[in-house]
C-alpha cells in the first residue's frame, strides 16, 4: 500500500496523521510505502513520526519504505 504525504510535517500534522499510518500497519499488508514527494517541510516531529510508524510496522511484520524523498527531507 502506498500513502502520499503532502505539505508540512510538523508537530500538528504528525499528531493527526500518526493514528492513520499506524492503523494501516495492522491491516495485513506486507509493505507500507510513504510517498514523500509532496512534503514541503519536516521538523523533528516528522522525523520522530517515521520512527514510531517504523516500530509499529516492525511489530506487525510490515516493511516501511520511504519513497520519493525530496530535497527537503534528504
Secondary structure, DSSP 4 states (H G I P E B T S, - for coil): -EEEEEEEESHHHHHHHHHHHHHHHTSS-SEEEEEEEEEEEE-HHHHHHHHHHHHHHHHHT-EEEEES--TTT-
